[in-house]
Amino acid sequence: MNLRILCLTAGLPLLALSETVKIELPPETATLKKAPGSDLVTAQCIVCHSVEYISTQPRLPRTYWQGAVTKMQQKFGAPVAPNDVEAIVDYLASNYGADPGAAK
């Protein structure tokens, strides 16, 4: 009988976890810099990342952005078409990179 009570008591926290929790995030208010490729970055990157996440990254060189976009695509399964990678990297490197305005 004590084992049954122990099992029932141990399961009570799990019942609390099974309730639906609604989390409401504040609306996105930041925008990407308008430039060639911004629509593509909005469509492909903002699905997972906020504009603030992109815009507050350290100003790193193009090689960083190339690696980051490739990693998102190949390792994390971001639905980025292979022919869109360069355009996304160009936009990020030009607008948020170490050398602003420096595309490939």
C-alpha positions as CSV (number, residue, x, y, z in Angstrom):
1,M,0.0,0.0,0.0
2,N,2.8,2.5,0.8
3,L,4.4,1.8,-2.6
4,R,1.1,2.6,-4.3
5,I,0.9,5.9,-2.4
6,L,4.5,6.7,-3.2
7,C,3.9,6.1,-7.0
8,L,0.7,8.2,-7.0
9,T,2.4,11.0,-5.1
10,A,5.5,10.9,-7.4
11,G,3.2,11.2,-10.4
12,L,1.4,14.4,-9.3
13,P,4.1,16.8,-10.6
14,L,3.9,15.2,-14.0
15,L,0.1,16.0,-14.1
16,A,1.0,19.6,-13.5
17,L,3.4,19.6,-16.4
18,S,0.8,18.2,-18.8
19,E,-1.2,21.4,-18.7
20,T,-1.0,23.7,-21.8
21,V,1.1,26.7,-21.1
22,K,0.5,29.8,-23.3
23,I,3.5,32.1,-23.8
24,E,2.9,35.3,-25.7
25,L,5.9,37.1,-27.0
26,P,5.9,40.8,-27.6
27,P,5.5,41.9,-31.2
28,E,8.6,42.4,-33.3
29,T,9.3,46.1,-33.7
30,A,12.8,46.2,-35.1
31,T,13.4,46.0,-38.9
32,L,16.3,44.8,-41.0
33,K,18.2,47.4,-43.0
34,K,16.6,47.8,-46.4
35,A,19.0,46.6,-49.0
36,P,19.2,44.0,-51.7
37,G,18.6,40.6,-49.9
38,S,16.6,42.0,-46.9
39,D,13.4,40.3,-48.1
40,L,15.2,37.0,-48.5
41,V,16.7,37.3,-45.0
42,T,13.3,38.2,-43.6
43,A,11.7,35.2,-45.2
44,Q,14.5,32.7,-44.3
45,C,16.1,33.9,-41.1
46,I,13.4,35.7,-39.1
47,V,11.5,32.4,-38.9
48,C,13.9,31.5,-36.1
49,H,15.8,34.6,-35.2
50,S,14.6,38.1,-34.2
51,V,15.9,41.1,-36.0
52,E,17.6,42.1,-32.7
53,Y,19.5,38.8,-32.7
54,I,20.9,39.5,-36.1
55,S,21.5,43.2,-35.6
56,T,23.3,42.8,-32.3
57,Q,25.8,40.3,-33.5
58,P,29.4,41.4,-33.3
59,R,30.6,43.0,-36.6
60,L,32.4,39.9,-37.9
61,P,33.8,39.3,-41.4
62,R,32.1,37.6,-44.3
63,T,33.7,34.3,-43.5
64,Y,31.8,34.3,-40.2
65,W,28.4,35.0,-41.9
66,Q,29.2,32.3,-44.6
67,G,29.8,29.7,-41.8
68,A,26.8,30.8,-39.8
69,V,24.4,30.5,-42.8
70,T,25.9,27.2,-43.9
71,K,25.6,25.8,-40.4
72,M,22.0,26.9,-40.1
73,Q,21.2,25.2,-43.4
74,Q,23.2,22.0,-43.1
75,K,23.3,21.3,-39.3
76,F,20.1,22.8,-38.1
77,G,17.9,22.2,-41.2
78,A,17.0,25.8,-42.0
79,P,15.0,25.6,-45.2
80,V,17.4,27.8,-47.2
81,A,17.8,26.9,-50.8
82,P,21.4,26.3,-51.9
83,N,21.2,29.1,-54.5
84,D,20.0,31.6,-51.8
85,V,23.0,31.1,-49.4
86,E,25.2,33.6,-51.2
87,A,22.6,36.3,-51.4
88,I,21.9,35.9,-47.7
89,V,25.6,36.0,-46.9
90,D,26.0,39.1,-49.1
91,Y,23.3,40.9,-47.3
92,L,24.5,40.0,-43.8
93,A,28.1,40.7,-44.5
94,S,27.3,44.0,-46.2
95,N,24.9,45.3,-43.6
96,Y,25.9,43.6,-40.3
97,G,29.5,42.6,-41.0
98,A,33.0,43.9,-40.2
99,D,33.2,45.8,-43.4
100,P,29.8,47.5,-44.0
101,G,29.0,47.6,-47.7
102,A,31.5,44.9,-48.6
103,A,29.8,42.1,-50.4
104,K,31.8,39.5,-52.2
